[in-house]
Amino acid sequence: MTATTTVSLGVDPLSSPIRRLRTARRRGRPGWTLAATALIWLSSLAVVALWVAGGGIHALFGFDAETLNTLGRLCGLVSANLLLYQVLLMARVPVFERGFGRDGITRMHRLVGFWSFALFSAHIVLQVLGYAAVAGINPIVQLWEFVWDYPGMLLATAGTGLLLLVVATSIRRARKRLRYESWHLLHLYGYLGVGLAVPHMLWTGADFTAHPLAAVYWWVLWAATAAAVVVFRLGLPLVRSLRHGLRVSAVRRDGDRGVAVTMTGRGLHRMTVRAGQFFVWRFLDGPGWTRGHPFSLAAAPDGASLTIAARFVGDGTSRLASLRPGTRVLIEGPYGEMTEDARTGRKLLLIGAGAGVAPLVALAEEAAWAPGEATLLVRDHAEGDALRRGAIGRLERDRGLRYAALVGPRAPGASPWLSAGHAAWSGVDFLRYVASDLEQYDVYLCGPGAWMDAVRTDLRRAGVASSRVHAESFTV
């Protein structure tokens, strides 16, 4: 290794076995996953049943205007189902949070979002062409009649415009040009878009006007989705915030370009929160307080305080440095599954980049391990960028943490997650060097998405089972 390694990585040969891990939540995870998956499949089967009951299969083989109409209805039904699940997936509903995990939900949200909009667009085109063929009029005229003459279609048109705005700003190139605060505000219009787009089918759709039970099913699903947003995104976070009365107690610089904020409140020992999890934070310090920001805990919760740490990368993080003690704080959470509950091995390999080191330090503080059984690798572009150095130093001194800093520009070649100072190493060889008995480790990752993908590739090549790699994306 090169001079960028800050301490020796020697392993204590007398490392003792860790205490038995808590397994109740880990054993319960398959049950939550089964319940979440069953809900999605059962509702999807209900949608197909509605279409079949409405004569969809018979009309499909007519090869006439009714074929366009029945395909349009099917696209509309599936799209509406997916749109509602778009909302439910991001409404922090416990069954989905515990069943799929935050990273899984984020990936599903993006995939489902683009598919639902594609089917929604196909629904519009097919219905316009089908109705126009039946009436023998120009499709443009038919579209105009839909908007102005059919119940709920003006609302649906407005909802379509809002959904188009959300989809356009969710494309990766567009997202890179937007500040997180602006992107998040625009994304919230998706809730309104879904609320406006779905009701029209309950008023005019043939599958609903002809089948009262179908109408009841969709009204209940639509109402339950709206209620989930109100309860889990608004109600519970507000109740939790008022109950604990969090206020900023200390603001400290962390490295050259970072800040750490500590908050205290009432009864924090009763809060069910684990190291590795994150909250969405709102600091009531003036205009703009409504914009929430996701930050992981940067220290293990001690029942008396909560600490976060962030690198200055935008308005939201820069604003943290100006917070004053006593500022009130609203929270949503805790969220995330990157906790010790996921651990199955005896040893820990923690690999983070930039601000991704914060939850890893919290994990190292909370987890059970003997001297030499936990290794922390941190990737930064400059030494002054390093966060949580004080906490890392205490872990080295008091508990025998093995620590290495990978500082400098990224390494060229097959392992870009390493620094240029380690370019002579392959990622697999480097991992085997810092953890020769890699099969005994659980690996925790936190950093930018592309960087984590590179680390995962080398872990897989090194023979680490995917079940032993636990990650939380630090990319917005």
C-alpha positions as CSV (number, residue, x, y, z in Angstrom):
1,M,0.0,0.0,0.0
2,T,1.1,3.6,-0.5
3,A,1.7,6.5,1.9
4,T,-2.0,7.5,1.7
5,T,-2.8,4.6,4.1
6,T,-2.9,6.5,7.5
7,V,-2.4,3.6,9.8
8,S,-1.2,0.0,9.8
9,L,-3.7,-2.6,8.7
10,G,-2.4,-5.4,10.8
11,V,-4.9,-7.8,12.2
12,D,-5.1,-8.7,15.9
13,P,-4.6,-12.5,15.9
14,L,-6.3,-12.7,19.3
15,S,-9.6,-11.3,18.1
16,S,-12.4,-12.7,20.2
17,P,-15.9,-13.8,18.8
18,I,-18.5,-11.1,18.8
19,R,-21.6,-11.4,20.9
20,R,-24.6,-13.1,19.3
21,L,-26.4,-10.7,17.0
22,R,-29.9,-9.6,17.4
23,T,-31.9,-11.5,14.8
24,A,-35.6,-10.8,15.4
25,R,-35.9,-8.1,12.7
26,R,-33.7,-10.0,10.2
27,R,-35.9,-13.1,10.6
28,G,-39.0,-11.1,10.1
29,R,-37.8,-9.5,6.8
30,P,-38.9,-12.4,4.5
31,G,-42.4,-12.1,5.9
32,W,-42.6,-8.3,5.1
33,T,-41.2,-9.0,1.7
34,L,-43.8,-11.7,1.0
35,A,-46.6,-9.4,2.2
36,A,-45.4,-6.5,0.1
37,T,-45.0,-8.7,-3.0
38,A,-48.4,-10.3,-2.4
39,L,-50.2,-6.9,-2.3
40,I,-48.7,-5.9,-5.6
41,W,-49.5,-9.2,-7.4
42,L,-53.1,-9.4,-6.0
43,S,-53.9,-5.9,-7.1
44,S,-52.4,-6.6,-10.5
45,L,-54.5,-9.8,-10.9
46,A,-57.6,-7.7,-10.0
47,V,-56.8,-5.3,-12.8
48,V,-56.5,-8.1,-15.3
49,A,-59.7,-9.6,-14.0
50,L,-61.5,-6.3,-14.6
51,W,-60.3,-6.2,-18.2
52,V,-61.3,-9.8,-18.8
53,A,-64.8,-9.3,-17.2
54,G,-65.3,-6.3,-19.5
55,G,-64.9,-8.5,-22.6
56,G,-61.3,-7.6,-23.2
57,I,-60.2,-10.9,-24.6
58,H,-63.1,-11.2,-27.1
59,A,-62.7,-7.6,-28.3
60,L,-58.9,-8.1,-28.7
61,F,-59.4,-10.5,-31.6
62,G,-61.9,-8.3,-33.5
63,F,-59.1,-6.5,-35.3
64,D,-61.2,-3.4,-35.7
65,A,-61.7,-0.1,-33.8
66,E,-62.8,-2.1,-30.7
67,T,-59.4,-3.7,-30.6
68,L,-57.8,-0.3,-30.3
69,N,-60.3,0.6,-27.5
70,T,-59.8,-2.6,-25.5
71,L,-56.0,-2.3,-25.7
72,G,-56.4,1.3,-24.7
73,R,-58.5,0.3,-21.7
74,L,-55.9,-2.3,-20.7
75,C,-53.1,0.2,-20.9
76,G,-55.2,2.6,-18.8
77,L,-56.0,0.0,-16.1
78,V,-52.4,-1.1,-15.8
79,S,-51.1,2.5,-15.9
80,A,-53.5,3.6,-13.2
81,N,-52.5,0.6,-11.0
82,L,-48.8,1.5,-11.4
83,L,-49.4,5.2,-10.8
84,L,-51.0,4.4,-7.5
85,Y,-48.2,2.1,-6.6
86,Q,-45.8,4.9,-7.5
87,V,-47.4,7.0,-4.8
88,L,-47.6,4.1,-2.3
89,L,-43.9,3.1,-2.8
90,M,-42.8,6.7,-1.8
91,A,-45.4,7.2,0.9
92,R,-43.2,5.5,3.5
93,V,-45.8,2.7,4.1
94,P,-44.2,0.3,6.6
95,V,-45.1,-2.9,4.6
96,F,-43.1,-1.7,1.6
97,E,-40.3,0.0,3.6
98,R,-39.6,-3.2,5.5
99,G,-40.3,-5.5,2.6
100,F,-38.2,-4.0,-0.1
101,G,-35.8,-1.6,1.7
102,R,-35.2,2.0,0.7
103,D,-32.8,1.2,-2.1
104,G,-35.1,-1.4,-3.6
105,I,-38.0,1.0,-3.4
106,T,-36.0,3.8,-5.1
107,R,-35.1,1.5,-8.0
108,M,-38.7,0.2,-8.3
109,H,-40.1,3.8,-8.1
110,R,-38.0,4.9,-11.1
111,L,-38.7,1.7,-13.2
112,V,-42.5,1.8,-12.4
113,G,-42.6,5.5,-13.0
114,F,-41.4,5.3,-16.6
115,W,-43.5,2.3,-17.4
116,S,-46.6,3.8,-16.0
117,F,-46.2,7.0,-18.0
118,A,-45.4,5.0,-21.2
119,L,-48.6,3.0,-20.7
120,F,-50.5,6.1,-19.8
121,S,-49.4,7.7,-23.1
122,A,-50.4,4.5,-25.0
123,H,-53.8,4.6,-23.3
124,I,-54.4,8.1,-24.6
125,V,-53.3,7.4,-28.1
126,L,-55.2,4.1,-28.5
127,Q,-58.4,5.5,-27.0
128,V,-58.3,8.5,-29.3
129,L,-57.7,6.4,-32.4
130,G,-60.3,3.8,-31.4
131,Y,-63.1,6.3,-30.6
132,A,-62.3,8.3,-33.7
133,A,-62.6,5.2,-35.9
134,V,-65.9,4.3,-34.4
135,A,-67.3,7.9,-34.8
136,G,-65.6,8.3,-38.2
137,I,-64.0,11.7,-37.3
138,N,-60.5,13.2,-37.2
139,P,-58.5,12.0,-34.2
140,I,-57.6,15.6,-33.3
141,V,-61.4,16.4,-33.2
142,Q,-61.9,13.3,-31.0
143,L,-59.1,14.4,-28.6
144,W,-60.7,17.8,-28.3
145,E,-64.1,16.2,-27.5
146,F,-62.5,14.0,-24.9
147,V,-61.0,17.0,-23.1
148,W,-64.1,19.2,-23.2
149,D,-67.1,16.9,-23.3
150,Y,-66.2,13.9,-21.0
151,P,-66.5,14.1,-17.2
152,G,-63.2,14.5,-15.4
153,M,-61.1,14.9,-18.5
154,L,-60.1,18.5,-17.9
155,L,-58.7,17.3,-14.5
156,A,-57.0,14.4,-16.2
157,T,-55.4,16.7,-18.8
158,A,-54.0,18.9,-16.1
159,G,-52.8,15.8,-14.3
160,T,-51.1,14.5,-17.5
161,G,-49.2,17.8,-17.8
162,L,-47.9,17.5,-14.2
163,L,-46.9,13.9,-14.8
164,L,-45.1,14.9,-18.0
165,L,-43.2,17.6,-16.0
166,V,-42.1,15.0,-13.4
167,V,-41.0,12.5,-16.0
168,A,-39.0,15.1,-17.9
169,T,-37.2,16.3,-14.8
170,S,-36.5,12.7,-13.8
171,I,-34.3,12.0,-16.8
172,R,-30.7,11.7,-15.6
173,R,-29.4,14.5,-17.8
174,A,-32.1,16.9,-16.6
175,R,-31.7,16.0,-13.0
176,K,-27.9,16.8,-13.1
177,R,-28.8,20.4,-14.2
178,L,-31.3,20.9,-11.4
179,R,-30.5,21.7,-7.8
180,Y,-31.9,19.0,-5.4
181,E,-34.2,21.5,-3.8
182,S,-35.7,22.4,-7.2
183,W,-36.0,18.8,-8.4
184,H,-37.6,17.7,-5.2
185,L,-40.2,20.5,-5.3
186,L,-41.1,19.6,-9.0
187,H,-41.3,15.9,-8.1
188,L,-43.9,16.6,-5.5
189,Y,-46.3,17.7,-8.2
190,G,-46.5,14.0,-9.2
191,Y,-48.8,13.4,-6.2
192,L,-51.2,16.1,-7.6
193,G,-50.8,14.7,-11.1
194,V,-51.9,11.2,-10.0
195,G,-54.8,12.7,-7.9
196,L,-56.1,14.5,-11.0
197,A,-55.5,11.8,-13.6
198,V,-57.0,8.8,-11.9
199,P,-60.6,9.9,-11.0
200,H,-61.7,10.4,-14.6
201,M,-61.7,6.6,-15.3
202,L,-64.1,6.1,-12.4
203,W,-66.6,8.5,-13.9
204,T,-66.4,7.5,-17.5
205,G,-64.5,4.2,-17.9
206,A,-66.6,1.3,-19.2
207,D,-65.0,-1.1,-16.9
208,F,-66.3,0.9,-13.9
209,T,-69.7,2.2,-15.0
210,A,-70.7,-1.4,-16.0
211,H,-69.3,-3.1,-12.9
212,P,-70.2,-1.4,-9.6
213,L,-67.8,-3.6,-7.6
214,A,-65.0,-2.5,-9.9
215,A,-65.8,1.1,-9.1
216,V,-65.8,0.3,-5.4
217,Y,-62.5,-1.4,-5.7
218,W,-60.8,1.5,-7.4
219,W,-62.4,4.2,-5.2
220,V,-61.2,2.3,-2.1
221,L,-57.7,1.9,-3.6
222,W,-57.5,5.6,-4.6
223,A,-58.7,6.7,-1.2
224,A,-56.3,4.3,0.6
225,T,-53.4,5.7,-1.4
226,A,-54.4,9.3,-0.5
227,A,-54.8,8.3,3.1
228,A,-51.3,6.6,3.1
229,V,-49.7,9.9,2.0
230,V,-51.6,11.9,4.6
231,V,-50.8,9.4,7.5
232,F,-47.2,8.3,6.7
233,R,-45.8,11.3,4.9
234,L,-47.5,14.0,7.0
235,G,-49.3,12.8,10.1
236,L,-46.8,10.4,11.7
237,P,-43.7,12.6,11.0
238,L,-45.5,15.6,12.6
239,V,-46.6,13.6,15.6
240,R,-43.1,12.2,16.1
241,S,-41.5,15.6,15.7
242,L,-43.8,17.2,18.3
243,R,-43.4,14.3,20.7
244,H,-39.6,14.5,20.8
245,G,-39.2,18.3,20.3
246,L,-35.9,18.1,18.6
247,R,-33.7,21.3,18.6
248,V,-30.2,22.0,17.4
249,S,-27.7,21.8,20.3
250,A,-24.4,22.1,18.5
251,V,-23.0,23.0,15.1
252,R,-19.3,22.2,14.3
253,R,-17.1,22.3,11.3
254,D,-16.1,18.8,10.1
255,G,-13.1,18.8,7.9
256,D,-12.4,21.7,5.5
257,R,-15.7,21.4,3.6
258,G,-18.1,19.8,6.0
259,V,-20.3,20.3,9.0
260,A,-21.7,18.2,11.9
261,V,-25.0,19.1,13.6
262,T,-26.1,17.6,16.9
263,M,-29.7,17.7,18.0
264,T,-31.3,16.9,21.4
265,G,-34.9,16.5,22.5
266,R,-37.3,14.6,24.7
267,G,-37.4,10.9,25.2
268,L,-35.0,10.1,22.4
269,H,-34.2,6.8,24.2
270,R,-37.7,5.7,23.2
271,M,-37.1,6.4,19.5
272,T,-36.7,3.2,17.5
273,V,-33.6,4.1,15.4
274,R,-30.4,2.3,14.5
275,A,-27.0,3.3,13.3
276,G,-27.0,3.2,9.4
277,Q,-30.4,4.7,9.1
278,F,-31.4,8.2,7.9
279,F,-34.0,10.8,8.5
280,V,-35.5,13.5,6.2
281,W,-34.7,16.7,8.2
282,R,-36.4,20.1,8.1
283,F,-34.8,22.9,10.1
284,L,-37.2,25.8,11.0
285,D,-34.6,28.5,10.5
286,G,-36.5,30.7,8.0
287,P,-37.7,30.7,4.4
288,G,-37.1,27.4,2.7
289,W,-37.6,25.3,5.8
290,T,-40.3,23.2,4.0
291,R,-37.7,21.5,1.8
292,G,-36.6,18.2,3.5
293,H,-33.0,16.8,3.2
294,P,-32.0,13.2,3.7
295,F,-29.0,12.8,6.0
296,S,-27.8,9.6,7.7
297,L,-26.9,9.5,11.3
298,A,-23.2,10.2,11.7
299,A,-23.0,8.8,15.2
300,A,-24.6,5.9,16.9
301,P,-27.8,7.0,18.6
302,D,-27.2,7.2,22.4
303,G,-30.7,7.9,23.6
304,A,-29.8,11.6,24.3
305,S,-28.9,13.1,21.0
306,L,-28.8,12.6,17.2
307,T,-25.9,13.7,15.0
308,I,-25.6,14.2,11.2
309,A,-22.7,15.2,9.1
310,A,-22.6,16.6,5.5
311,R,-20.2,17.9,2.9
312,F,-20.9,21.3,1.4
313,V,-22.3,20.5,-2.0
314,G,-25.4,22.7,-2.4
315,D,-27.8,25.2,-0.7
316,G,-29.2,22.7,1.7
317,T,-25.9,21.5,3.1
318,S,-24.3,24.9,3.1
319,R,-27.2,26.1,5.2
320,L,-26.4,23.7,7.9
321,A,-23.3,25.7,8.9
322,S,-25.5,28.7,9.7
323,L,-27.9,26.9,12.0
324,R,-28.1,28.3,15.5
325,P,-28.5,26.3,18.8
326,G,-32.2,26.2,19.7
327,T,-33.4,25.9,16.1
328,R,-36.4,23.6,16.0
329,V,-36.2,20.5,13.8
330,L,-38.9,18.4,12.0
331,I,-38.1,14.8,11.1
332,E,-39.4,12.0,8.8
333,G,-38.1,8.6,9.6
334,P,-36.0,6.7,10.5
335,Y,-35.6,4.9,7.1
336,G,-33.2,2.5,5.6
337,E,-32.1,-1.1,6.2
338,M,-28.3,-0.7,6.3
339,T,-28.1,-1.7,9.9
340,E,-26.4,-4.3,12.0
341,D,-29.6,-6.4,11.7
342,A,-28.5,-7.3,8.2
343,R,-25.2,-8.7,9.4
344,T,-24.4,-12.4,9.3
345,G,-20.6,-12.5,9.5
346,R,-18.2,-12.1,12.4
347,K,-16.1,-9.2,10.9
348,L,-16.9,-5.9,9.3
349,L,-15.5,-4.2,6.2
350,L,-16.9,-0.7,5.9
351,I,-16.2,1.1,2.5
352,G,-17.3,4.7,2.1
353,A,-16.7,7.7,-0.2
354,G,-17.1,11.3,0.8
355,A,-20.0,12.0,3.0
356,G,-20.9,8.3,2.8
357,V,-18.5,7.7,5.6
358,A,-21.0,9.2,8.1
359,P,-23.4,6.2,8.5
360,L,-20.4,3.8,8.4
361,V,-18.8,5.5,11.4
362,A,-22.2,5.3,13.2
363,L,-22.4,1.6,12.4
364,A,-18.8,1.0,13.7
365,E,-19.7,2.7,16.9
366,E,-22.9,0.7,17.5
367,A,-21.8,-2.8,16.2
368,A,-20.2,-5.5,18.2
369,W,-16.7,-6.5,17.1
370,A,-13.4,-7.2,18.8
371,P,-10.1,-5.3,18.1
372,G,-9.0,-5.9,14.5
373,E,-12.3,-7.3,13.4
374,A,-13.6,-4.1,11.8
375,T,-11.9,-2.3,8.8
376,L,-12.9,1.1,7.5
377,L,-11.8,2.3,4.0
378,V,-12.6,5.9,3.1
379,R,-12.2,7.5,-0.3
380,D,-11.7,11.3,-0.6
381,H,-10.2,13.6,-3.2
382,A,-8.2,15.6,-0.7
383,E,-7.2,15.0,2.9
384,G,-9.0,18.1,4.1
385,D,-12.3,16.7,2.7
386,A,-12.3,13.8,5.3
387,L,-15.4,13.8,7.6
388,R,-15.7,12.3,11.1
389,R,-11.9,12.1,11.7
390,G,-12.3,12.6,15.4
391,A,-14.8,9.8,15.8
392,I,-12.6,7.5,13.6
393,G,-9.6,8.3,15.7
394,R,-11.5,7.3,18.9
395,L,-12.5,4.1,17.3
396,E,-8.9,3.3,16.4
397,R,-7.6,4.2,19.8
398,D,-10.4,2.7,22.0
399,R,-11.7,-0.3,20.0
400,G,-8.9,-1.3,17.6
401,L,-10.5,-0.2,14.3
402,R,-8.3,-0.7,11.2
403,Y,-8.5,2.4,9.0
404,A,-7.1,3.4,5.6
405,A,-7.7,6.6,3.7
406,L,-7.7,6.4,-0.1
407,V,-6.9,10.0,-1.0
408,G,-6.4,11.7,-4.4
409,P,-7.8,11.5,-7.9
410,R,-9.4,8.2,-8.9
411,A,-7.4,5.4,-10.2
412,P,-7.5,4.7,-14.0
413,G,-8.3,1.3,-15.3
414,A,-10.5,-1.5,-14.0
415,S,-10.9,-0.4,-10.4
416,P,-11.8,3.3,-10.5
417,W,-13.1,3.2,-6.9
418,L,-9.5,3.2,-5.7
419,S,-7.3,6.4,-5.6
420,A,-4.5,7.0,-8.2
421,G,-2.0,6.3,-5.5
422,H,-3.3,2.7,-5.4
423,A,-3.4,2.3,-9.2
424,A,-0.9,-0.5,-9.1
425,W,-3.4,-2.7,-7.3
426,S,-6.4,-4.4,-8.8
427,G,-9.5,-3.9,-6.7
428,V,-9.7,-7.6,-6.0
429,D,-6.1,-7.8,-4.8
430,F,-6.5,-4.7,-2.7
431,L,-9.6,-6.2,-1.0
432,R,-7.9,-9.4,-0.3
433,Y,-4.9,-7.5,1.1
434,V,-6.9,-5.5,3.6
435,A,-9.1,-8.5,4.5
436,S,-7.3,-11.8,3.7
437,D,-10.2,-13.8,5.2
438,L,-12.8,-11.9,3.2
439,E,-15.4,-14.7,3.4
440,Q,-15.8,-13.9,7.2
441,Y,-16.8,-10.3,6.5
442,D,-20.0,-8.4,6.0
443,V,-19.4,-5.5,3.7
444,Y,-21.2,-2.1,4.1
445,L,-21.0,0.4,1.3
446,C,-22.1,4.1,1.2
447,G,-21.2,6.6,-1.5
448,P,-22.1,7.7,-5.0
449,G,-24.0,5.2,-7.1
450,A,-21.4,4.7,-9.8
451,W,-18.6,4.4,-7.3
452,M,-20.5,1.7,-5.3
453,D,-21.2,-0.2,-8.5
454,A,-17.4,-0.4,-9.1
455,V,-16.8,-1.6,-5.6
456,R,-19.6,-4.2,-5.9
457,T,-18.0,-5.5,-9.1
458,D,-14.7,-6.1,-7.4
459,L,-16.4,-7.7,-4.3
460,R,-18.2,-10.1,-6.6
461,R,-14.9,-11.0,-8.4
462,A,-13.3,-11.5,-5.0
463,G,-16.0,-14.1,-4.1
464,V,-18.1,-12.1,-1.7
465,A,-21.7,-13.3,-1.7
466,S,-24.3,-10.6,-2.6
467,S,-26.2,-11.4,0.7
468,R,-23.1,-10.1,2.6
469,V,-23.0,-6.8,0.8
470,H,-25.2,-4.1,2.3
471,A,-25.5,-0.7,0.7
472,E,-27.3,2.6,1.0
473,S,-27.1,4.9,-2.0
474,F,-25.8,8.4,-1.3
475,T,-26.9,9.7,-4.7
476,V,-30.0,11.9,-4.9
